[in-house]
Amino acid sequence: MHSLYDAVTSLMYEVANDLLVPRFRHLAQSEIAEKEPGDYVTVVDKESEKRITERLATFLPEAYIVGEEATAADTSLLKNLKKGLAWTVDPLDGTGNYAAGKTPYAMMIALLADGIPQAGWILDPVSGRMCHAVKNGGAFIDKERVTTRSTGQAIPVVALSARVTEDNLHPDFDKHQPLNHGITLAPSPLCAGEQYPRLVLGQNDAALFWRSWPWDHAPGSLFLEEAGGKLARFDGSSYSTADCSHGMLGANSPEMWDRVAEALLR
């Protein structure tokens, strides 16, 4: 696994430095499109995924590769995650931010076995920070082992995805008066590759996610849980990469998960 860590890490830095960083704030409008309202794709997403896919295929030839942009063109690729080895690839997470010339944005890769994340990588191309996790082997930032920590606030700080609707929250919850429900709302970074590190590093105590595509959450879920946190569906059931239904809550500990779920969720 050590040699695989080095190979994937080197590849991610290479692609970020060759493609993502140089093109940031230098895209023409014709190089940005919407797959659906609010869901952007750029030429950088496509070029990055192509290079990553070609190189991952040489690392583990027997593994399927499920990239975000390839799956947008052929959703049947998701079936390849359920059995055997598979890679998930998000070549540019936070594309909406990137297209608007804003940070954060990230690159994420995970290795799955029978649908279960075994290793994950999350790169912040701007700072160069690499978050990595190995199943039953811990969570690391730039090779230093980390565990989750809280914000230290008496009232939990919770990031709430704009896509989470009132229908999923307690009937009396008021986004304009969250303190009445025992939480403080924090802005979402609009980038799962940034949100998961915020949960581990004590910037947020919890976060509500709406979409649950595997390339967005396979690496982050492993990183969070190996660091001591918890990710689960709104109803408390375990996260599965095979389930792309809406709604998940992540927190820096199982106890914090329970506390925020009681305050926010039906």
N, C-alpha and C positions, 0 to 999 in steps of 0.2 A: 504493500500500500504506500510505502514511503516513496518509491520511485514513481508511482502513479501520481502522488501528490505533487511532486516536482514537475512532472510532465504537464499536468493540467494547469498548475499555477503559472508555469512559464508561458504556456499557450495563451492564457488569459491576459497576462501583462503585454504580451506581444500584440495581440489583436487590439487591446485597448490603446496602446501607444501608437499603433499604425493606423487605426481606423476611427476609433471613438473620439479620442482627445483632439486630434488635428481637425476633425470636421465639426466639432462643437462650436456653435454660433457662426458656422460658415455654410449652412445648408441653404440652397435655393428653395423657394416655395414649391417648385415642381418636384423636389426630392422628398416631399412630405405628403402623406396621404392618410385617409381615415379608413380603417377596415370596417368600422361601424362607428356611430356617433360617440365621440370621446375616446376612441381607441385608435391611436396613431401608429403608423409604421413609416420608417424612413429608409432611404437607400442604405444607410449605415447598418440598420437592423439586418437587412438582407445580406449585405456583403460580409458582415461579421459572422452571421450564422453559417454562411457557406464555408468560410475558412475554418471555423471551429469544427463543423461537422466533418470536413475532409480530414482534419488532423485527429479528431477523436476516433475515427474509424481505424486509424493505424495503431492506436493504443490498445484497444480491445476489439479486434475484428468481429468477435462473436456477439457483441452488444448492439442492440437496436439504438437508434438515435432519434429522439423526439424533440425537435426544435419548435419554438413558438411559431415561426413564420412558415415552416413546412407544414405544421398542423393546421394553420389557418387555410392552407390550400387543400389539405387532405385530412379531415378529422379522424379518419380510420386509423391514423398512426397512433392514437391514444391507446388502442387495444394492445400495442406492443409493450406497454408498461407492465402488464399483469404477470408476465411469465418470463423467467430468465433475466439476463442482465440488460439494462437499458440506461442510456444517458438522457437527462432532460437538459435543454439548453435555452436559456433566455439571453440572447446576445446583447440586448440593450433594455434593461428594466427601467421604467420611468421614462418611456419614450415621449410622453406628453411634455414632461419637463425639458427633456433634451431638445425637442423640436421648438420649444419656446425659448431656448437659450438659457434655461434655468437648471440649477442643481437642486436635489441630488438625482443622480442616475447611477446604474450599476450593471454588472454582468454576473450571471449566475449559472452554475452548472451543478448537477447532482448525478450520482451513480446509484441506480436502484437494482435490487435483486428481488424478483417476484413482486414488484411494486413497492417494496420497502426501501427507503433511503439508507444507503450504506456509507456514503460520503457526500459532502457538499462543499461548494466553494462560492463565496460572495465577494466580488471585487468592487471597491470604490475606485474608479479610474482617476478621479481628481486627486484624492489624497494618497492613493496607492495602498490603502488598507485592505488586507485580505482576511476574511473570516472563513474559517474552515472547521468542519466537524467530521468525526468518524463514529459510526454506530458503536456504542459501548466503549468508545475510546476517548471521549471528551470533545470540548469545543475550544477553539484557538483563534486568537487574533494575532496575525504576523508571528505565528509559531509559539506564542505565549498562551498557556492554558488560562481560560477565563471561566468564571461562574457568574450567574446573574446577580445583580444588585438592584435595590429599589432606588427610587428617586430620593428617598428620605423624607418625603412629604407626608404629613399626617393624613391628607386626603389624596387618594390615588390619582395619578395623572394618566389619563386615558386618551389615546389617539383614536378618532372615530372616522372611518372611511365615509366620504360623502355619498357613497352608493348605498350605505346602510339606511334603510327607510324606517319611518316611524312604525310601520307594521311589525318590525322585528324587535322593537323595544317595548319596555313596560308602557301600558296605556297612559300612565300619568307622567311619563318622562318628558321634560321640557328642555330642549337643547339650549335654550337661552338662559336657563337657570339650573345647570347641572349640579351645582353645589348642594341644591336641595335634595339631591339623590346620593350625596356622599362621594362625588367624583369631581375632578377638574378636567375639562376637555382641553386637549392639545391638538394643534393642527396636524393633519396627516401629511407625511412627506410625499405622498403620491408615488411611492416607490417601495415595494416590499423589500428590496435589497438594502434599503436604508432603515426601514421600520424594524426589522428583526434585530440588527445591531443596537438600535435605540432601546429595545426591551432588555437586552443583555447588559448594556453599559449604564443603565440607570437614568436614561433620559425620559423614558416613559415606563409606567408600571404595567400597562396593558394596552392592547390595540385591537380594534374590531376591523376585520377584513371582510370584504364582500365576495369578490371573485376568488376562486380557488383552483386556478389552473396549476398543474403540477410543476411547470417550469418556474412559477412564481413562488411556490411554497415548499417544494421538496428540499431544497438546500436550507432554507430558513427554518423550517420546522425541526430539522435535525440539529441545526446550530442552537436553536432556542432550548430544545429539550435536553441536549447533551450538556448545556450550561446550567440546567436546573429549572428551567421554565416549563410551561405547558401550553399546548395548542390543541384546541378541540372545537367541534361544531357548536353552534349556539345551544343545542339540546344536551351538550355534554359528551356526545359520542366522539370517539377517536377520529382524528384526521386520517384520511386515506387518499393516496395519490390517484386511486381509481375513481374517486367520487369528486366530480367537478361542480357539485351543487353549491348554492350560495351560502355564505355566512360562516365565519369562524372568529373565535376569540383567542388571542395569545396573551400570556401574562408571564411575569418574571418568576412566579412560583405557583404551585397548585393552590395554595391558600389564597393568593391574590386573584387567581382565576375565579375561585368560588365567590370571593367578595365582590368582584366587578360584575360577574354574571348575575348575582342577586340584585345588584343595584340597577343594572341596565336591561337585562333580557327578560323576555316573557317566560 
